[in-house]
């Protein structure tokens, strides 16, 4: 099974979503922007993770 991930990046936290190839959500979690916690969350999905996208809109409010 292929898995796909999405990250909604914020200034001090990010929301992660992992979906399978049918579009069902496998996992969703809000995490602080701490690389150790992020890698720990993603680790179980790593063998099947086909892609990971990041949504970041930094200067929409400038």
PDBQT receptor file of N, H, CA, C and O in Angstrom, charges set to zero:
ATOM      1  N   UNK A   1       0.840  -1.177   0.000  1.00  0.00    +0.000 N 
ATOM      2  CA  UNK A   1       0.000   0.000   0.000  1.00  0.00    +0.000 C 
ATOM      3  C   UNK A   1       0.888   1.246   0.000  1.00  0.00    +0.000 C 
ATOM      4  O   UNK A   1       1.873   1.317   0.735  1.00  0.00    +0.000 OA
ATOM      5  N   UNK A   2       0.534   2.212  -0.822  1.00  0.00    +0.000 N 
ATOM      6  H   UNK A   2      -0.266   2.155  -1.420  1.00  0.00    +0.000 HD
ATOM      7  CA  UNK A   2       1.244   3.483  -0.858  1.00  0.00    +0.000 C 
ATOM      8  C   UNK A   2       0.587   4.454   0.112  1.00  0.00    +0.000 C 
ATOM      9  O   UNK A   2      -0.635   4.471   0.261  1.00  0.00    +0.000 OA
ATOM     10  N   UNK A   3       1.411   5.260   0.769  1.00  0.00    +0.000 N 
ATOM     11  H   UNK A   3       2.404   5.246   0.648  1.00  0.00    +0.000 HD
ATOM     12  CA  UNK A   3       0.920   6.293   1.680  1.00  0.00    +0.000 C 
ATOM     13  C   UNK A   3       1.411   7.647   1.200  1.00  0.00    +0.000 C 
ATOM     14  O   UNK A   3       2.478   7.767   0.597  1.00  0.00    +0.000 OA
ATOM     15  N   UNK A   4       0.609   8.662   1.482  1.00  0.00    +0.000 N 
ATOM     16  H   UNK A   4      -0.258   8.565   1.971  1.00  0.00    +0.000 HD
ATOM     17  CA  UNK A   4       0.930  10.027   1.099  1.00  0.00    +0.000 C 
ATOM     18  C   UNK A   4       0.760  10.917   2.323  1.00  0.00    +0.000 C 
ATOM     19  O   UNK A   4      -0.156  10.716   3.120  1.00  0.00    +0.000 OA
ATOM     20  N   UNK A   5       1.638  11.896   2.471  1.00  0.00    +0.000 N 
ATOM     21  H   UNK A   5       2.382  12.059   1.823  1.00  0.00    +0.000 HD
ATOM     22  CA  UNK A   5       1.565  12.767   3.635  1.00  0.00    +0.000 C 
ATOM     23  C   UNK A   5       1.454  14.224   3.252  1.00  0.00    +0.000 C 
ATOM     24  O   UNK A   5       1.950  14.659   2.213  1.00  0.00    +0.000 OA
ATOM     25  N   UNK A   6       0.792  14.966   4.119  1.00  0.00    +0.000 N 
ATOM     26  H   UNK A   6       0.390  14.613   4.963  1.00  0.00    +0.000 HD
ATOM     27  CA  UNK A   6       0.674  16.404   3.945  1.00  0.00    +0.000 C 
ATOM     28  C   UNK A   6       0.983  17.096   5.249  1.00  0.00    +0.000 C 
ATOM     29  O   UNK A   6       0.656  16.601   6.327  1.00  0.00    +0.000 OA
ATOM     30  N   UNK A   7       1.623  18.256   5.138  1.00  0.00    +0.000 N 
ATOM     31  H   UNK A   7       1.889  18.658   4.262  1.00  0.00    +0.000 HD
ATOM     32  CA  UNK A   7       1.984  19.038   6.323  1.00  0.00    +0.000 C 
ATOM     33  C   UNK A   7       1.459  20.452   6.139  1.00  0.00    +0.000 C 
ATOM     34  O   UNK A   7       1.743  21.104   5.134  1.00  0.00    +0.000 OA
ATOM     35  N   UNK A   8       0.691  20.919   7.113  1.00  0.00    +0.000 N 
ATOM     36  H   UNK A   8       0.459  20.389   7.929  1.00  0.00    +0.000 HD
ATOM     37  CA  UNK A   8       0.249  22.317   7.157  1.00  0.00    +0.000 C 
ATOM     38  C   UNK A   8       1.174  23.015   8.146  1.00  0.00    +0.000 C 
ATOM     39  O   UNK A   8       1.037  22.852   9.359  1.00  0.00    +0.000 OA
ATOM     40  N   UNK A   9       2.107  23.786   7.623  1.00  0.00    +0.000 N 
ATOM     41  H   UNK A   9       2.217  23.918   6.638  1.00  0.00    +0.000 HD
ATOM     42  CA  UNK A   9       3.167  24.396   8.421  1.00  0.00    +0.000 C 
ATOM     43  C   UNK A   9       2.732  25.736   9.002  1.00  0.00    +0.000 C 
ATOM     44  O   UNK A   9       2.242  26.610   8.287  1.00  0.00    +0.000 OA
ATOM     45  N   UNK A  10       2.919  25.880  10.311  1.00  0.00    +0.000 N 
ATOM     46  H   UNK A  10       3.317  25.169  10.892  1.00  0.00    +0.000 HD
ATOM     47  CA  UNK A  10       2.650  27.137  11.011  1.00  0.00    +0.000 C 
ATOM     48  C   UNK A  10       3.941  27.597  11.688  1.00  0.00    +0.000 C 
ATOM     49  O   UNK A  10       4.959  26.910  11.602  1.00  0.00    +0.000 OA
ATOM     50  N   UNK A  11       3.913  28.730  12.349  1.00  0.00    +0.000 N 
ATOM     51  H   UNK A  11       3.087  29.288  12.419  1.00  0.00    +0.000 HD
ATOM     52  CA  UNK A  11       5.138  29.278  12.925  1.00  0.00    +0.000 C 
ATOM     53  C   UNK A  11       5.735  28.408  14.028  1.00  0.00    +0.000 C 
ATOM     54  O   UNK A  11       6.956  28.260  14.093  1.00  0.00    +0.000 OA
ATOM     55  N   UNK A  12       4.915  27.836  14.884  1.00  0.00    +0.000 N 
ATOM     56  H   UNK A  12       3.923  27.956  14.831  1.00  0.00    +0.000 HD
ATOM     57  CA  UNK A  12       5.474  27.048  15.993  1.00  0.00    +0.000 C 
ATOM     58  C   UNK A  12       4.939  25.622  16.060  1.00  0.00    +0.000 C 
ATOM     59  O   UNK A  12       5.302  24.868  16.963  1.00  0.00    +0.000 OA
ATOM     60  N   UNK A  13       4.080  25.245  15.117  1.00  0.00    +0.000 N 
ATOM     61  H   UNK A  13       3.785  25.857  14.383  1.00  0.00    +0.000 HD
ATOM     62  CA  UNK A  13       3.568  23.875  15.069  1.00  0.00    +0.000 C 
ATOM     63  C   UNK A  13       3.181  23.526  13.638  1.00  0.00    +0.000 C 
ATOM     64  O   UNK A  13       3.109  24.392  12.766  1.00  0.00    +0.000 OA
ATOM     65  N   UNK A  14       2.938  22.262  13.422  1.00  0.00    +0.000 N 
ATOM     66  H   UNK A  14       2.997  21.559  14.131  1.00  0.00    +0.000 HD
ATOM     67  CA  UNK A  14       2.508  21.782  12.105  1.00  0.00    +0.000 C 
ATOM     68  C   UNK A  14       1.470  20.691  12.296  1.00  0.00    +0.000 C 
ATOM     69  O   UNK A  14       1.487  19.963  13.288  1.00  0.00    +0.000 OA
ATOM     70  N   UNK A  15       0.570  20.589  11.334  1.00  0.00    +0.000 N 
ATOM     71  H   UNK A  15       0.557  21.180  10.528  1.00  0.00    +0.000 HD
ATOM     72  CA  UNK A  15      -0.433  19.528  11.357  1.00  0.00    +0.000 C 
ATOM     73  C   UNK A  15      -0.069  18.541  10.256  1.00  0.00    +0.000 C 
ATOM     74  O   UNK A  15       0.064  18.917   9.091  1.00  0.00    +0.000 OA
ATOM     75  N   UNK A  16       0.090  17.273  10.637  1.00  0.00    +0.000 N 
ATOM     76  H   UNK A  16      -0.018  16.968  11.583  1.00  0.00    +0.000 HD
ATOM     77  CA  UNK A  16       0.480  16.207   9.722  1.00  0.00    +0.000 C 
ATOM     78  C   UNK A  16      -0.712  15.312   9.444  1.00  0.00    +0.000 C 
ATOM     79  O   UNK A  16      -1.486  14.984  10.343  1.00  0.00    +0.000 OA
ATOM     80  N   UNK A  17      -0.846  14.926   8.191  1.00  0.00    +0.000 N 
ATOM     81  H   UNK A  17      -0.217  15.192   7.461  1.00  0.00    +0.000 HD
ATOM     82  CA  UNK A  17      -1.897  13.995   7.804  1.00  0.00    +0.000 C 
ATOM     83  C   UNK A  17      -1.286  12.944   6.884  1.00  0.00    +0.000 C 
ATOM     84  O   UNK A  17      -0.580  13.271   5.930  1.00  0.00    +0.000 OA
ATOM     85  N   UNK A  18      -1.565  11.683   7.182  1.00  0.00    +0.000 N 
ATOM     86  H   UNK A  18      -2.139  11.417   7.957  1.00  0.00    +0.000 HD
ATOM     87  CA  UNK A  18      -1.103  10.573   6.359  1.00  0.00    +0.000 C 
ATOM     88  C   UNK A  18      -2.334   9.870   5.798  1.00  0.00    +0.000 C 
ATOM     89  O   UNK A  18      -3.230   9.478   6.545  1.00  0.00    +0.000 OA
ATOM     90  N   UNK A  19      -2.372   9.714   4.463  1.00  0.00    +0.000 N 
ATOM     91  H   UNK A  19      -1.644  10.032   3.855  1.00  0.00    +0.000 HD
ATOM     92  CA  UNK A  19      -3.499   9.054   3.801  1.00  0.00    +0.000 C 
ATOM     93  C   UNK A  19      -2.999   7.855   3.008  1.00  0.00    +0.000 C 
ATOM     94  O   UNK A  19      -1.856   7.821   2.553  1.00  0.00    +0.000 OA
ATOM     95  N   UNK A  20      -3.883   6.870   2.851  1.00  0.00    +0.000 N 
ATOM     96  H   UNK A  20      -4.811   6.897   3.221  1.00  0.00    +0.000 HD
ATOM     97  CA  UNK A  20      -3.532   5.721   2.019  1.00  0.00    +0.000 C 
ATOM     98  C   UNK A  20      -3.905   6.016   0.568  1.00  0.00    +0.000 C 
ATOM     99  O   UNK A  20      -4.412   7.094   0.260  1.00  0.00    +0.000 OA
ATOM    100  N   UNK A  21      -3.653   5.061  -0.317  1.00  0.00    +0.000 N 
ATOM    101  H   UNK A  21      -3.240   4.185  -0.067  1.00  0.00    +0.000 HD
ATOM    102  CA  UNK A  21      -3.881   5.300  -1.742  1.00  0.00    +0.000 C 
ATOM    103  C   UNK A  21      -5.352   5.354  -2.137  1.00  0.00    +0.000 C 
ATOM    104  O   UNK A  21      -5.666   5.626  -3.296  1.00  0.00    +0.000 OA
ATOM    105  N   UNK A  22      -6.264   5.098  -1.191  1.00  0.00    +0.000 N 
ATOM    106  H   UNK A  22      -6.009   4.877  -0.249  1.00  0.00    +0.000 HD
ATOM    107  CA  UNK A  22      -7.691   5.279  -1.465  1.00  0.00    +0.000 C 
ATOM    108  C   UNK A  22      -8.205   6.605  -0.919  1.00  0.00    +0.000 C 
ATOM    109  O   UNK A  22      -9.369   6.954  -1.115  1.00  0.00    +0.000 OA
ATOM    110  N   UNK A  23      -7.326   7.351  -0.227  1.00  0.00    +0.000 N 
ATOM    111  H   UNK A  23      -6.380   7.067  -0.068  1.00  0.00    +0.000 HD
ATOM    112  CA  UNK A  23      -7.702   8.646   0.321  1.00  0.00    +0.000 C 
ATOM    113  C   UNK A  23      -8.152   8.618   1.765  1.00  0.00    +0.000 C 
ATOM    114  O   UNK A  23      -8.491   9.658   2.328  1.00  0.00    +0.000 OA
ATOM    115  N   UNK A  24      -8.160   7.436   2.377  1.00  0.00    +0.000 N 
ATOM    116  H   UNK A  24      -7.884   6.591   1.920  1.00  0.00    +0.000 HD
ATOM    117  CA  UNK A  24      -8.545   7.338   3.791  1.00  0.00    +0.000 C 
ATOM    118  C   UNK A  24      -7.419   7.860   4.684  1.00  0.00    +0.000 C 
ATOM    119  O   UNK A  24      -6.245   7.571   4.450  1.00  0.00    +0.000 OA
ATOM    120  N   UNK A  25      -7.782   8.618   5.693  1.00  0.00    +0.000 N 
ATOM    121  H   UNK A  25      -8.735   8.852   5.883  1.00  0.00    +0.000 HD
ATOM    122  CA  UNK A  25      -6.795   9.148   6.635  1.00  0.00    +0.000 C 
ATOM    123  C   UNK A  25      -6.343   8.027   7.572  1.00  0.00    +0.000 C 
ATOM    124  O   UNK A  25      -7.153   7.403   8.257  1.00  0.00    +0.000 OA
ATOM    125  N   UNK A  26      -5.048   7.791   7.585  1.00  0.00    +0.000 N 
ATOM    126  H   UNK A  26      -4.390   8.298   7.028  1.00  0.00    +0.000 HD
ATOM    127  CA  UNK A  26      -4.440   6.771   8.438  1.00  0.00    +0.000 C 
ATOM    128  C   UNK A  26      -4.036   7.381   9.776  1.00  0.00    +0.000 C 
ATOM    129  O   UNK A  26      -4.189   6.759  10.828  1.00  0.00    +0.000 OA
ATOM    130  N   UNK A  27      -3.516   8.613   9.721  1.00  0.00    +0.000 N 
ATOM    131  H   UNK A  27      -3.392   9.118   8.866  1.00  0.00    +0.000 HD
ATOM    132  CA  UNK A  27      -3.079   9.293  10.944  1.00  0.00    +0.000 C 
ATOM    133  C   UNK A  27      -3.127  10.796  10.729  1.00  0.00    +0.000 C 
ATOM    134  O   UNK A  27      -2.916  11.295   9.623  1.00  0.00    +0.000 OA
ATOM    135  N   UNK A  28      -3.409  11.502  11.810  1.00  0.00    +0.000 N 
ATOM    136  H   UNK A  28      -3.580  11.097  12.709  1.00  0.00    +0.000 HD
ATOM    137  CA  UNK A  28      -3.399  12.963  11.786  1.00  0.00    +0.000 C 
ATOM    138  C   UNK A  28      -2.918  13.429  13.151  1.00  0.00    +0.000 C 
ATOM    139  O   UNK A  28      -3.382  12.948  14.185  1.00  0.00    +0.000 OA
ATOM    140  N   UNK A  29      -1.982  14.371  13.142  1.00  0.00    +0.000 N 
ATOM    141  H   UNK A  29      -1.605  14.762  12.302  1.00  0.00    +0.000 HD
ATOM    142  CA  UNK A  29      -1.449  14.828  14.417  1.00  0.00    +0.000 C 
ATOM    143  C   UNK A  29      -0.923  16.249  14.299  1.00  0.00    +0.000 C 
ATOM    144  O   UNK A  29      -0.324  16.620  13.290  1.00  0.00    +0.000 OA
ATOM    145  N   UNK A  30      -1.153  17.040  15.341  1.00  0.00    +0.000 N 
ATOM    146  H   UNK A  30      -1.640  16.739  16.161  1.00  0.00    +0.000 HD
ATOM    147  CA  UNK A  30      -0.584  18.376  15.464  1.00  0.00    +0.000 C 
ATOM    148  C   UNK A  30       0.660  18.252  16.333  1.00  0.00    +0.000 C 
ATOM    149  O   UNK A  30       0.597  17.753  17.457  1.00  0.00    +0.000 OA
ATOM    150  N   UNK A  31       1.799  18.714  15.800  1.00  0.00    +0.000 N 
ATOM    151  H   UNK A  31       1.850  19.119  14.888  1.00  0.00    +0.000 HD
ATOM    152  CA  UNK A  31       3.066  18.589  16.509  1.00  0.00    +0.000 C 
ATOM    153  C   UNK A  31       3.785  19.926  16.564  1.00  0.00    +0.000 C 
ATOM    154  O   UNK A  31       3.615  20.759  15.674  1.00  0.00    +0.000 OA
ATOM    155  N   UNK A  32       4.587  20.137  17.601  1.00  0.00    +0.000 N 
ATOM    156  H   UNK A  32       4.724  19.460  18.324  1.00  0.00    +0.000 HD
ATOM    157  CA  UNK A  32       5.454  21.321  17.602  1.00  0.00    +0.000 C 
ATOM    158  C   UNK A  32       6.494  21.165  16.495  1.00  0.00    +0.000 C 
ATOM    159  O   UNK A  32       6.803  20.045  16.087  1.00  0.00    +0.000 OA
ATOM    160  N   UNK A  33       7.024  22.258  16.017  1.00  0.00    +0.000 N 
ATOM    161  H   UNK A  33       6.773  23.168  16.348  1.00  0.00    +0.000 HD
ATOM    162  CA  UNK A  33       8.045  22.206  14.971  1.00  0.00    +0.000 C 
ATOM    163  C   UNK A  33       9.382  21.789  15.579  1.00  0.00    +0.000 C 
ATOM    164  O   UNK A  33      10.320  22.579  15.685  1.00  0.00    +0.000 OA
ATOM    165  N   UNK A  34       9.430  20.536  15.969  1.00  0.00    +0.000 N 
ATOM    166  H   UNK A  34       8.668  19.894  15.883  1.00  0.00    +0.000 HD
ATOM    167  CA  UNK A  34      10.617  19.938  16.578  1.00  0.00    +0.000 C 
ATOM    168  C   UNK A  34      10.976  18.707  15.750  1.00  0.00    +0.000 C 
ATOM    169  O   UNK A  34      10.196  17.757  15.682  1.00  0.00    +0.000 OA
ATOM    170  N   UNK A  35      12.145  18.717  15.126  1.00  0.00    +0.000 N 
ATOM    171  H   UNK A  35      12.779  19.489  15.181  1.00  0.00    +0.000 HD
ATOM    172  CA  UNK A  35      12.505  17.676  14.177  1.00  0.00    +0.000 C 
ATOM    173  C   UNK A  35      12.481  16.274  14.791  1.00  0.00    +0.000 C 
ATOM    174  O   UNK A  35      12.118  15.315  14.109  1.00  0.00    +0.000 OA
ATOM    175  N   UNK A  36      12.856  16.140  16.043  1.00  0.00    +0.000 N 
ATOM    176  H   UNK A  36      13.152  16.919  16.596  1.00  0.00    +0.000 HD
ATOM    177  CA  UNK A  36      12.851  14.827  16.686  1.00  0.00    +0.000 C 
ATOM    178  C   UNK A  36      11.434  14.268  16.799  1.00  0.00    +0.000 C 
ATOM    179  O   UNK A  36      11.206  13.089  16.526  1.00  0.00    +0.000 OA
ATOM    180  N   UNK A  37      10.495  15.100  17.196  1.00  0.00    +0.000 N 
ATOM    181  H   UNK A  37      10.680  16.058  17.418  1.00  0.00    +0.000 HD
ATOM    182  CA  UNK A  37       9.099  14.652  17.305  1.00  0.00    +0.000 C 
ATOM    183  C   UNK A  37       8.494  14.356  15.937  1.00  0.00    +0.000 C 
ATOM    184  O   UNK A  37       7.718  13.413  15.782  1.00  0.00    +0.000 OA
ATOM    185  N   UNK A  38       8.853  15.164  14.952  1.00  0.00    +0.000 N 
ATOM    186  H   UNK A  38       9.483  15.931  15.078  1.00  0.00    +0.000 HD
ATOM    187  CA  UNK A  38       8.335  14.962  13.593  1.00  0.00    +0.000 C 
ATOM    188  C   UNK A  38       8.843  13.644  13.018  1.00  0.00    +0.000 C 
ATOM    189  O   UNK A  38       8.064  12.866  12.468  1.00  0.00    +0.000 OA
ATOM    190  N   UNK A  39      10.136  13.394  13.141  1.00  0.00    +0.000 N 
ATOM    191  H   UNK A  39      10.768  14.027  13.588  1.00  0.00    +0.000 HD
ATOM    192  CA  UNK A  39      10.701  12.153  12.619  1.00  0.00    +0.000 C 
ATOM    193  C   UNK A  39      10.152  10.935  13.350  1.00  0.00    +0.000 C 
ATOM    194  O   UNK A  39       9.937   9.887  12.741  1.00  0.00    +0.000 OA
ATOM    195  N   UNK A  40       9.927  11.068  14.639  1.00  0.00    +0.000 N 
ATOM    196  H   UNK A  40      10.102  11.919  15.134  1.00  0.00    +0.000 HD
ATOM    197  CA  UNK A  40       9.350   9.973  15.423  1.00  0.00    +0.000 C 
ATOM    198  C   UNK A  40       7.931   9.651  14.929  1.00  0.00    +0.000 C 
ATOM    199  O   UNK A  40       7.559   8.482  14.827  1.00  0.00    +0.000 OA
ATOM    200  N   UNK A  41       7.149  10.682  14.627  1.00  0.00    +0.000 N 
ATOM    201  H   UNK A  41       7.451  11.632  14.710  1.00  0.00    +0.000 HD
ATOM    202  CA  UNK A  41       5.797  10.473  14.105  1.00  0.00    +0.000 C 
ATOM    203  C   UNK A  41       5.825   9.819  12.726  1.00  0.00    +0.000 C 
ATOM    204  O   UNK A  41       5.043   8.906  12.458  1.00  0.00    +0.000 OA
ATOM    205  N   UNK A  42       6.723  10.280  11.844  1.00  0.00    +0.000 N 
ATOM    206  H   UNK A  42       7.358  11.021  12.062  1.00  0.00    +0.000 HD
ATOM    207  CA  UNK A  42       6.765   9.778  10.469  1.00  0.00    +0.000 C 
ATOM    208  C   UNK A  42       7.410   8.404  10.340  1.00  0.00    +0.000 C 
ATOM    209  O   UNK A  42       7.167   7.704   9.357  1.00  0.00    +0.000 OA
ATOM    210  N   UNK A  43       8.218   8.006  11.298  1.00  0.00    +0.000 N 
ATOM    211  H   UNK A  43       8.416   8.574  12.097  1.00  0.00    +0.000 HD
ATOM    212  CA  UNK A  43       9.004   6.777  11.195  1.00  0.00    +0.000 C 
ATOM    213  C   UNK A  43       8.193   5.516  10.845  1.00  0.00    +0.000 C 
ATOM    214  O   UNK A  43       8.622   4.766   9.969  1.00  0.00    +0.000 OA
ATOM    215  N   UNK A  44       7.050   5.251  11.482  1.00  0.00    +0.000 N 
ATOM    216  H   UNK A  44       6.702   5.861  12.194  1.00  0.00    +0.000 HD
ATOM    217  CA  UNK A  44       6.310   4.023  11.148  1.00  0.00    +0.000 C 
ATOM    218  C   UNK A  44       5.778   3.992   9.707  1.00  0.00    +0.000 C 
ATOM    219  O   UNK A  44       5.508   2.918   9.169  1.00  0.00    +0.000 OA
ATOM    220  N   UNK A  45       5.630   5.158   9.093  1.00  0.00    +0.000 N 
ATOM    221  H   UNK A  45       5.850   6.030   9.530  1.00  0.00    +0.000 HD
ATOM    222  CA  UNK A  45       5.067   5.246   7.745  1.00  0.00    +0.000 C 
ATOM    223  C   UNK A  45       6.150   5.272   6.659  1.00  0.00    +0.000 C 
ATOM    224  O   UNK A  45       5.847   5.151   5.472  1.00  0.00    +0.000 OA
ATOM    225  N   UNK A  46       7.390   5.426   7.065  1.00  0.00    +0.000 N 
ATOM    226  H   UNK A  46       7.637   5.524   8.029  1.00  0.00    +0.000 HD
ATOM    227  CA  UNK A  46       8.504   5.630   6.146  1.00  0.00    +0.000 C 
ATOM    228  C   UNK A  46       8.610   4.588   5.023  1.00  0.00    +0.000 C 
ATOM    229  O   UNK A  46       8.825   4.981   3.876  1.00  0.00    +0.000 OA
ATOM    230  N   UNK A  47       8.473   3.291   5.291  1.00  0.00    +0.000 N 
ATOM    231  H   UNK A  47       8.299   2.973   6.222  1.00  0.00    +0.000 HD
ATOM    232  CA  UNK A  47       8.621   2.315   4.212  1.00  0.00    +0.000 C 
ATOM    233  C   UNK A  47       7.589   2.459   3.087  1.00  0.00    +0.000 C 
ATOM    234  O   UNK A  47       7.890   2.148   1.934  1.00  0.00    +0.000 OA
ATOM    235  N   UNK A  48       6.390   2.921   3.404  1.00  0.00    +0.000 N 
ATOM    236  H   UNK A  48       6.145   3.173   4.340  1.00  0.00    +0.000 HD
ATOM    237  CA  UNK A  48       5.334   3.022   2.386  1.00  0.00    +0.000 C 
ATOM    238  C   UNK A  48       5.080   4.452   1.930  1.00  0.00    +0.000 C 
ATOM    239  O   UNK A  48       4.284   4.674   1.019  1.00  0.00    +0.000 OA
ATOM    240  N   UNK A  49       5.742   5.424   2.547  1.00  0.00    +0.000 N 
ATOM    241  H   UNK A  49       6.390   5.243   3.288  1.00  0.00    +0.000 HD
ATOM    242  CA  UNK A  49       5.483   6.831   2.247  1.00  0.00    +0.000 C 
ATOM    243  C   UNK A  49       6.021   7.184   0.865  1.00  0.00    +0.000 C 
ATOM    244  O   UNK A  49       7.230   7.198   0.637  1.00  0.00    +0.000 OA
ATOM    245  N   UNK A  50       5.097   7.470  -0.052  1.00  0.00    +0.000 N 
ATOM    246  H   UNK A  50       4.115   7.459   0.133  1.00  0.00    +0.000 HD
ATOM    247  CA  UNK A  50       5.446   7.771  -1.435  1.00  0.00    +0.000 C 
ATOM    248  C   UNK A  50       5.776   9.245  -1.619  1.00  0.00    +0.000 C 
ATOM    249  O   UNK A  50       6.673   9.591  -2.389  1.00  0.00    +0.000 OA
ATOM    250  N   UNK A  51       5.068  10.102  -0.926  1.00  0.00    +0.000 N 
ATOM    251  H   UNK A  51       4.341   9.822  -0.301  1.00  0.00    +0.000 HD
ATOM    252  CA  UNK A  51       5.285  11.533  -1.073  1.00  0.00    +0.000 C 
ATOM    253  C   UNK A  51       4.873  12.279   0.174  1.00  0.00    +0.000 C 
ATOM    254  O   UNK A  51       4.036  11.817   0.949  1.00  0.00    +0.000 OA
ATOM    255  N   UNK A  52       5.473  13.434   0.354  1.00  0.00    +0.000 N 
ATOM    256  H   UNK A  52       6.153  13.809  -0.276  1.00  0.00    +0.000 HD
ATOM    257  CA  UNK A  52       5.172  14.294   1.487  1.00  0.00    +0.000 C 
ATOM    258  C   UNK A  52       5.185  15.728   0.983  1.00  0.00    +0.000 C 
ATOM    259  O   UNK A  52       6.204  16.204   0.484  1.00  0.00    +0.000 OA
ATOM    260  N   UNK A  53       4.053  16.420   1.111  1.00  0.00    +0.000 N 
ATOM    261  H   UNK A  53       3.224  16.033   1.517  1.00  0.00    +0.000 HD
ATOM    262  CA  UNK A  53       3.954  17.791   0.628  1.00  0.00    +0.000 C 
ATOM    263  C   UNK A  53       3.790  18.738   1.812  1.00  0.00    +0.000 C 
ATOM    264  O   UNK A  53       3.280  18.358   2.866  1.00  0.00    +0.000 OA
ATOM    265  N   UNK A  54       4.233  19.975   1.616  1.00  0.00    +0.000 N 
ATOM    266  H   UNK A  54       4.648  20.284   0.760  1.00  0.00    +0.000 HD
ATOM    267  CA  UNK A  54       4.158  20.987   2.671  1.00  0.00    +0.000 C 
ATOM    268  C   UNK A  54       3.377  22.177   2.153  1.00  0.00    +0.000 C 
ATOM    269  O   UNK A  54       3.681  22.713   1.087  1.00  0.00    +0.000 OA
ATOM    270  N   UNK A  55       2.364  22.593   2.913  1.00  0.00    +0.000 N 
ATOM    271  H   UNK A  55       2.118  22.158   3.779  1.00  0.00    +0.000 HD
ATOM    272  CA  UNK A  55       1.612  23.812   2.599  1.00  0.00    +0.000 C 
ATOM    273  C   UNK A  55       2.115  24.886   3.546  1.00  0.00    +0.000 C 
ATOM    274  O   UNK A  55       1.993  24.776   4.766  1.00  0.00    +0.000 OA
ATOM    275  N   UNK A  56       2.682  25.923   2.956  1.00  0.00    +0.000 N 
ATOM    276  H   UNK A  56       2.781  26.013   1.965  1.00  0.00    +0.000 HD
ATOM    277  CA  UNK A  56       3.204  27.016   3.766  1.00  0.00    +0.000 C 
ATOM    278  C   UNK A  56       2.924  28.329   3.053  1.00  0.00    +0.000 C 
ATOM    279  O   UNK A  56       3.373  28.535   1.926  1.00  0.00    +0.000 OA
ATOM    280  N   UNK A  57       2.196  29.202   3.695  1.00  0.00    +0.000 N 
ATOM    281  H   UNK A  57       1.831  29.035   4.611  1.00  0.00    +0.000 HD
ATOM    282  CA  UNK A  57       1.889  30.506   3.129  1.00  0.00    +0.000 C 
ATOM    283  C   UNK A  57       2.419  31.562   4.087  1.00  0.00    +0.000 C 
ATOM    284  O   UNK A  57       1.681  32.089   4.920  1.00  0.00    +0.000 OA
ATOM    285  N   UNK A  58       3.701  31.862   3.960  1.00  0.00    +0.000 N 
ATOM    286  H   UNK A  58       4.301  31.434   3.284  1.00  0.00    +0.000 HD
ATOM    287  CA  UNK A  58       4.368  32.732   4.926  1.00  0.00    +0.000 C 
ATOM    288  C   UNK A  58       3.910  34.182   4.867  1.00  0.00    +0.000 C 
ATOM    289  O   UNK A  58       3.621  34.783   5.901  1.00  0.00    +0.000 OA
ATOM    290  N   UNK A  59       3.844  34.738   3.690  1.00  0.00    +0.000 N 
ATOM    291  H   UNK A  59       4.080  34.249   2.849  1.00  0.00    +0.000 HD
ATOM    292  CA  UNK A  59       3.647  36.190   3.614  1.00  0.00    +0.000 C 
ATOM    293  C   UNK A  59       2.263  36.612   3.155  1.00  0.00    +0.000 C 
ATOM    294  O   UNK A  59       2.120  37.696   2.590  1.00  0.00    +0.000 OA
ATOM    295  N   UNK A  60       1.253  35.812   3.370  1.00  0.00    +0.000 N 
ATOM    296  H   UNK A  60       1.369  34.931   3.829  1.00  0.00    +0.000 HD
ATOM    297  CA  UNK A  60      -0.102  36.223   2.987  1.00  0.00    +0.000 C 
ATOM    298  C   UNK A  60      -0.602  37.362   3.865  1.00  0.00    +0.000 C 
ATOM    299  O   UNK A  60      -1.476  38.125   3.453  1.00  0.00    +0.000 OA
ATOM    300  N   UNK A  61      -0.055  37.483   5.077  1.00  0.00    +0.000 N 
ATOM    301  H   UNK A  61       0.654  36.863   5.413  1.00  0.00    +0.000 HD
ATOM    302  CA  UNK A  61      -0.532  38.497   6.018  1.00  0.00    +0.000 C 
ATOM    303  C   UNK A  61       0.354  39.726   6.047  1.00  0.00    +0.000 C 
ATOM    304  O   UNK A  61       0.076  40.654   6.808  1.00  0.00    +0.000 OA
ATOM    305  N   UNK A  62       1.414  39.771   5.247  1.00  0.00    +0.000 N 
ATOM    306  H   UNK A  62       1.641  39.018   4.629  1.00  0.00    +0.000 HD
ATOM    307  CA  UNK A  62       2.326  40.937   5.239  1.00  0.00    +0.000 C 
ATOM    308  C   UNK A  62       1.726  42.110   4.514  1.00  0.00    +0.000 C 
ATOM    309  O   UNK A  62       2.356  43.163   4.416  1.00  0.00    +0.000 OA
TER     310      UNK A  62
